[in-house]
């Protein structure tokens, strides 16, 4: 490849569409394309990415663009009043421009595809009303709203508030199934009876407290 042969030459000049660019810029855009050609694979090579396996394919049709449109902790913020995740359009535009600028010299790169995917993003997303989404807490736990309650997928009901959330995530199929199967905890009363001969006579009952549960243990001789 001419780019390799002239590497290190002081007289090396690279022009693309009448614009002078550095060899580094061209290498960043072409190394993946060269790998695809060397392996002799189809155009589907560009559409793959383990990061987007739930969607079946990379939505940008570019293996190198690593923007996860199903999880956001940047390019937006959570309103402490409404709980809305509000996208920062200026930051999204910056992310879009940087991705396009880096890979635009690849012969298979589709600039319009990248712009179209990011343009489809809504202005805001609220996991309370959009059941496909969850909040991401600072400890990375996912919070969903089901049957009038905030819950984690592991059953925690002590919602720390919007200010403790750092982002949002679109639930994967298994996560969504688990979220939809959660049972309401409010108002459930569990009564437990136990027999223990050594129990002191004066102890008539013990109240067991769990999150949103109340159990009454009645010792019997």
N, C-alpha and C positions, 0 to 999 in steps of 0.2 A: 504494500500500500504506500502511495506517495507520501502520505502523512508520516509514516514511519521512516522512510528513506531520507526525508528532509528534516527530521527531528534534530534540533540543536543547531541548525543552520541560522546564522545571523540574517541571511537574506530571505529566509522563509516568509512568505506572505500568503495569507489565506483570505480569499474573497468569496462571500456567499451573498448572492443577490445585491451585488455592488456594495456590500458592507464588509469591512475588514474585521476579522475575528481572530482570536488566539487559537493556537493548536489545542490548548486545554479545553476550551469551550467545545471544540469539535469532537475531541476525544470523549468528553462526558456524554455527548449526545449519540455517538456512534458505537461505543464499545458494546452496548447491548445488541445493537443491530448486527454488528459483525459476529457476535456469538451466535445469534439466531441463524445467520447465513451459514456459518461454519457447521452447525448441527443439521442444517437442511430441514428445519421444521416449518410448519405452516404458520399463517398469520395468527392462529389461536395462541401461539407462544406469547404474544403481546397482551393477551386478555387474561392470562393466568396470574394469580397471586394468592398465596395462602391466607393473607390478611383478609381477603374478601371471599373466603370459601363459602360463607353462608349465602351470599348473593349468587354464587355459581360462577362469577367471573368478575374481573376488575372492571368497575364501571367506566373507567377512563380509557380502556383499551390500550393501556400503556403499563408495562410491567414495572417501570421505574417510579411511577407516581405513587407515593405512599401516603395519600390523604384518605383517612377513614371517614367517610361521610355518615357512618352510623355511630360515631362516638366523638363527642366534642368536649374538650376541656380548655380549648383556646378559641380565639376568634369569636368570642361572645362572653356573656355573663348572665347570672341568674338574678332576676329582680327579687329583692327581699320582701317586696309587697305582694306581688302576684304569683311568684314562683315561676314565671316564664323564663325560659332560656332565650335570650335575645341575641341574635347574631350581629356581630360587628361587620358591617358590609365593607368598610374600608380595609379591615384586616383580611377578610375573605378575598378581596380584590388583590391584595398584596400576595397572598398565598397562590392565587391563580396565576398572576403575572410571573412569579418566580418559577413556577413549575413549567410554564410555557417557554420562558426564556431559556431554561436549562436544557430542554429536550426538543426544541423546535427544529433543530437541524437533522433530526432522525427522519429518514425518508418515509417511515411508516407512522410518524406521529400525527395525531389528529387534533389540532388546536381547537377547532370548533367543538369537538366532543368534550373536551375539558371544560370549556366555557358553558356548554349546555348543562352538564351535570351539576356544576356549582350554582348555576342560575336557578335551577329547580328548587334549591333549598328555600324553605319558608322564612319569613321574617322572624318568627319565634316558634318555640315548641314548649308545650306544658305537659309534663308526664301525668298530671292529675286528670287531664281531659283526654290526652292521647295515650291510650293504654299500651301502645306498642313501645313506649319509651319509659325509661327509668332515670332517676337521679343517680349521680355518682357522688358518694360522700368522700370526705377527705381520707377515710380509711379504706376506700375503694369498694365499700359495700354498695349494693344497688337497692334503691328504695322505689317501691311501686305503690300505687294507690288502688286498693281493691276493697269493695264493700264498705266504703266510708272510713277506711283506715289506711294509714301509711304503714307499710311493712317492708322488711327486707325479705329476700328470698329464703332466708334462714329463720324467719319467724320473729325477729326483733320488732317491737312495736313502739319503742321509745324514740320517736322521730325527733332529731335534734334541731330541726328548723332549716329554713332555706339557706341561712348564712353558713351552715356547715356543709353545703353541697358545692362541689367544684366543677360539675359538668353534667352532661346527659349521655345516655346510651340507648340505642335502639336494641330491644331485646332479641336475642337469638331465638330460633324456634323452640328449643328445649327450655330456655329461660322463660319465654312467654307462656308455655304450657304449665310450668311450675307456678308462675305468678297467678295464672287464672284458676289454679287448683287450690289456692290458699283459702282457708276457712276463716270466717270472722271470729275474733276472739272476744269481743265485747259481750258481756252479759252471761258468759259461760260459768257455771258453778259446778265444781267437782267435789263430790262427797266421798271420803275414804274412811273405811272402818278398819281398825287394827286391833289385834289381841296381843297383849303382852303381860304376863303374870307379874313381872317385876315392876310394872308401872305403879308409881305412887298413887295412893287412894285419892289424894287431894287434887290430882291432875285429872280434870274432867274432859278437857278437850284442848286441842292445839290447832291454831289457825295457820294454814300454810298459804303463803302469798307467792304467787308467780305473776309475771306480766299479764294483766287483764284476767287472771284466773283467781278464784278463791276456793280453796279446798278445806274442808273441816275433817280433822282426824279425831275420831272418838275412840279412846282406848277402852277395851273391854277385858274383864278378867275371865 
